[in-house]
Amino acid sequence: MRIGRDVGDLARYQCAREALRPRGRVSLRTIHLSSQEDPLPVWELQEAELANALQLKVFRGEWTEDESALQIGHFQDRRRRGIYCYPEIDRVEMMRTFHRLSRETPRTGCRTMDIFHVACALQIASCRFLTFDRRQSLLARWAGLDVIVPPQLEGA
């Protein structure tokens, strides 16, 4: 089973795996990803966003440099062990999909990277999509993805 994710969800998953809780609640539905048998697909821009998000935690005074470096190291180790994988992505087709999805921006208010994550999920044939972002959730549903709704967004 392939599950697409937004980078915020990847960060929550990464932190939950190491019992370092980010500010805010870690969803049990995020933690359930650890039982997935297939490697979790992570494309290069998600990894870049994750690494920078963990550095921003240091900038904001939420984490120490050592805590951030530890999480980045855990991510890299998991990638080497095959827990995460780089999926094959047809970049030309992804850009076509991006442009098609971006026509929904006036309705959804999605940001550029939100659209790219949905386009990537479509490219790798994800069967489900996890996001904590309401706007991205609207776009993913519009695109035909089965969206996993975290408890804090249910009914919103």
WOGIPE-V505044 format. One record per residue. N is the residue number from 1. PSI is psi as a letter, one per 20 degrees, with the letter a starting at -180 (NA if undefined). Layout:
BEGIN
N/PSI, N/PSI
END
This chain:
BEGIN
1/p, 2/p, 3/p, 4/q, 5/q, 6/q, 7/h, 8/h, 9/h, 10/g, 11/g, 12/g, 13/g, 14/g, 15/h, 16/h, 17/h, 18/j, 19/k, 20/o, 21/p, 22/r, 23/p, 24/r, 25/p, 26/p, 27/p, 28/h, 29/h, 30/g, 31/h, 32/i, 33/h, 34/i, 35/i, 36/p, 37/h, 38/q, 39/q, 40/p, 41/p, 42/o, 43/r, 44/h, 45/h, 46/g, 47/g, 48/g, 49/g, 50/g, 51/g, 52/h, 53/h, 54/h, 55/h, 56/h, 57/h, 58/g, 59/g, 60/i, 61/j, 62/h, 63/r, 64/r, 65/h, 66/g, 67/g, 68/g, 69/h, 70/g, 71/g, 72/g, 73/g, 74/g, 75/g, 76/h, 77/g, 78/h, 79/g, 80/h, 81/i, 82/j, 83/h, 84/q, 85/q, 86/o, 87/q, 88/p, 89/p, 90/o, 91/h, 92/g, 93/h, 94/h, 95/h, 96/g, 97/g, 98/g, 99/h, 100/g, 101/h, 102/i, 103/i, 104/i, 105/g, 106/h, 107/h, 108/h, 109/k, 110/q, 111/r, 112/g, 113/h, 114/g, 115/g, 116/h, 117/h, 118/g, 119/g, 120/g, 121/h, 122/h, 123/h, 124/j, 125/l, 126/q, 127/i, 128/q, 129/p, 130/p, 131/q, 132/j, 133/o, 134/g, 135/g, 136/h, 137/g, 138/g, 139/g, 140/g, 141/g, 142/h, 143/i, 144/j, 145/q, 146/o, 147/p, 148/p, 149/o, 150/q, 151/h, 152/i, 153/i, 154/p, 155/i, 156/NA
END
